[in-house]
Amino acid sequence: MGIRSRIKKVILPIIGSGSRSEPIRDVSPRPAPANRWTEPEEEEEEQSPRGDRPVQEWLPEVVAAHGVVLFMKGSPSAPQCGFSANAAGILSSYGKPFHHVNVLADPDIRQGIKEFSDWPTIPQVYIGGEFVGGSDILTEMHNNGELKELLDGLGEG
């Protein structure tokens, strides 16, 4: 049976162009039956990088342990805001390693870093243990060459 015949026999009666005494057969595809029941997987919560330690005890240790620390929303490979993406991109452009902390993984870190630095926004950058600023300051320092000097100075004793 050709396509035109099938259309006339199956579709035309469906859209009301004539009567049909035989039942209309369902030609829609059906999903294959599942072989077995599986329990839905529970989403794993992202663990806080500080564990169960008090945030104001943990923050100075992280800043001191790494030459460059970026507190950001998300990660350098998957930033969760434009300012964090900008800061991560600038730091990455120098080809030097930097440590990042995803503040979205722990609300205590997100609030605690603002109190620690007395700076209201995220991202926040620390270089050589000192608070540098956020995305706008990092951009300015990058554009005028100060950031390169600061990062190059980390390698010197």
N, C-alpha and C positions, 0 to 999 in steps of 0.2 A: 504494500500500500504506500503510495507516495505521500509527500508532505501535505499537498493540497487536500487530499482525501482525508487525512488525519485531522487537519484543521477543521474541515467541514463537519466531520463526525464528532469530534471531541470539543472543540472550542466554540463553534457557532451556537450549539444548544446552550452552552454555559452563559453566553452573553444575551440570550433571549431571542435569537433569530429563528426559532422554530421549536416545535415540540419534539420530544424524544421519549419513547416509551421505555427504553432500557436505561438502567442506572448509569450515571456518568462515573467513569473510573478515575481514580486519583492517580495522576502520573507524577506527582511531586516526589523528589528524592527523599529517601528516609535515611536517617543516620544509622550506622551499624550499631547493633546492641553492644553494650559494654560487657566485657567478659567477667568483671567482678566489681564489687563495691569497694571504693577506696575512701578512706577518711580524708577530709580536706586538710591540707597542710597548714599548720599554724605559722603565721608570719613571725620570723625571728626579729625581736627588737634589737636595734643597733645598740651595742654596749657602749656605755660612756667610757671615754679614754682614761678617765680618772679613777675608774672603779668605784669604790665606796668611800674614797678619801675626801675630806673636806675640800671644797673648790679653792678656797683662799690659801690653803696649804699647798695644793697641787700646782696652781698657776705659776708661782715664782720658780718652782723647780723645772717646769717645762720651758719657761723662758730662758733660764740659766743653762739648761742642758743642750740647747740648739742655737747655732749662730743666727739663724733666721727662722722666725715663727710667724705664720700667717693664721690668725683666727678668722675663719670665714664661714659662710653659709654654703655647705656642700663640700666638694673636694675640687682640686685643680682640674681633674678630668671631667667632673660633673658639677660645676658650680650651680648654686641655686638662686643667685641674684647677679645682676649685671655688675655691681660694684665689686663683688667677690671675684667674678670672672676677670674683671679688669686688673685687680691686684695680683691674682694668680698668673695672669698672662704676662704682666710686667716682670714679676720675679722669675718666671720661667724663661723669659727672653735672655737672661744673663747666663743660663746654662749651669748655674750653681745650685746645689741642693738646698732645699728649704723644707722645714717641717710645717705641716698644716694641721689645724684642729677644726673639725666640723662642729660648730656651736649648735647646730640643729640636733645633734645627737644627745644633747644634755641641756635642759633649760637652766640648770644651775651654772653651767659654764657660760651660757649665753648671757646671763645676767651678771655673773661673777666677773667676767672679763671687763665689762663696762665699769664696774666698781673698782677693779684692780688698776685700771689705767686712768680712771676718771674721764673717760671718753664715751660719749653716748651711742656711737654707731659701730656697726660691723661692716666691713672687715677692719681688722687691726693688725698692724705689722710691728714686730719687734726685731731689731737687728743688734747683735752684740749685747743682748740683755736689756736694751733700752727701747722704750716705746717710740716709734717713729711717727705713726699716724694712721690714717685710713686711706682709702682709694684715691681721693683727691690730692692729698699730700704726696703719696707715692708717685702719682702721675707727674706732679710738678717736679719732684726730685729726679725722676727719670728723664724728663725733658731737659732739665738744666745741667745734668751730669753729676749731681750730688749723690744720687743713688749708686752709680757705678763706683765712685770713690769710696763710699761707705762699704759696699760689698767687697771691693778689692782690699780694703783695710782689714777685713776679717781674717784673711790669710796670713797677715803679718803678725808676728809674735806678740 
